[in-house]
Amino acid sequence: MKVITAEQASQLINSETTLSTGGFGSCGHPEALTAALAKRFVETGHPQNLTLIFAAGQGDKGERGLNRLAIPGLIKRVIGGYWALTPMLGTLALSGKIEAHNWPQGVISHLYRKIAAGAPGVITKLGLGTFIDPDQDGGRIDCQDTSSLVRKILLEGESYLLYPTLPINCVFIRGTRCDSRGNLSMEAEASFHDSLTQAMAARNSGGIVIAQVEEVCESEELSLNDIRVPGILIDFVVISEKHHHWQTYGTQYNADFVSRPKAIESHKGLPEKISVAKRIIAQRALMEIEKFDEPVVNLGIGLPEKIATVARDAGMQNLGLTVESGAIGGFPAGDMSFGASMSPEAIIDQPSIFDFYNGGGIDIAFLGFAEVGAGGHVNVAKLGKRINGVGGFVNIAEAARNLVFCGTFTAGGLETHCANGRLIILKEGCIRKFRVDVEKICFNAHAAAPQKGMVLYVTERCVLRWQSGQLLLIEIAPGIDLVQDILNQSDTPIKVSSTLKLMPAALFETTQAVTATSV
């Protein structure tokens, strides 16, 4: 192990090589390393034509994280899971300046293991019948080419997808401290990401591993249980300045992200601003958790993460909330700290949590939606000029025992208000989210929904259930007109239940939301 500067680290990256970066979404990205690499390219024009691989794309929706690398000529190809925090890479993809592939986040997380083990790839049924299937788009989201890296194969007479491995030439990872022998600790990190398997993948590919840390210490300062990546896997260490080593993009450091559970009062901070519609959806969705006895729950990024907020505000505890970053228990953080959890009960690495998820470990999952199509298909990956990527959506949606999709009925200027236990739509959104065809099928309802105990679609004005290949309206908000506000605002057929009920009036009390908010 050798200590070098970030600038020296950037010199080790050659053109036409494959780079993988550590971190999870808003957490734990080695900012000093990507900043130095981008600076070198701007100043020298090198390296060129890199292939970039990430599971949960690290960024702040602005200029930090992988957005720094969104420079024409620096990146040639991207294989990524979650893209929403890296919109600058998405812009390059949509303009045809990079080759863009969107694979399930859990598949990429497991791909590092397969690379380390010398295996040909990840063989799984995850993605069959979705846009990742070679029979559809093959996971391509750049709209420039239809060629797919993903292959469909037959194994004992059944169809599977093969996500192929490729050598990784360099990995950027991050930890808290590194001892004099290169052993890496992560005691101040909100999660452990894919750091260990990424390092193994690069090492066994003949590549290099560069770790960003806050400090280098003596070996006796780290206990055996502190070490997350052994020094035999790390080639170079860069000591970062504090402004490039925030715990998450939302906070420089929050001790609650790395602390065991405390009294519920410790989680109460400044009130979080949530729109009227989103608070209604989060509160209605939360009611589904209460139907289970100690369930294991997953909350997706975006609107579903607000379920943790309303549960915390209500003083609820022990909900079994998990995040695909590996945090178990506590209350998942939102916005620019998504991936961290307040006072988790445990933290495991990302490949392990996806092992658990893929095998059916989630009792009920709450996921967002950009579009819902005929028969219940869901799109989250791409909507017009915005690339979100599937992230862990495909893994979770296909494997969870019960699903609740959460989203507003329309978008683009929707304004709502609550008064006297009724929902009032002040201004309808100009974007219809219930459509005949979705842009990218990320959840194939025909294939997956029949295997579930329950599939719901919760909106601010109604609740729908997947039933026998169609969307069945089972609840309507008080104050909402069935024809004008629901049926006429949907392009896809909706069947009305003969036992249609009102959504709970408590969701629409003025004390819950006192001002109109645009969505």
Helices and strands as residue ranges (DSSP letters): E 2-4, H 6-10, E 18-21, H 31-44, E 50-56, G 66-69, E 75-82, H 87-94, E 99-102, H 105-117, E 121-124, E 151-155, E 158-164, E 170-174, E 177-179, E 184-185, H 195-204, E 208-213, E 215-217, G 219-221, G 224-226, E 227-229, G 231-233, E 236-239, G 242-244, G 255-258, G 264-267, H 276-289, E 297-299, G 303-305, H 306-313, E 321-322, E 327-328, E 331-332, G 335-337, E 341-342, E 346-347, H 350-358, E 364-368, E 371-372, G 374-376, E 378-379, E 382-383, E 386-387, H 393-399, E 402-406, E 410-411, E 415-419, E 422-427, E 431-432, H 445-448, G 449-451, E 454-458, E 462-467, E 470-476, I 482-486, G 487-489, E 495-502, G 505-508, E 517-518
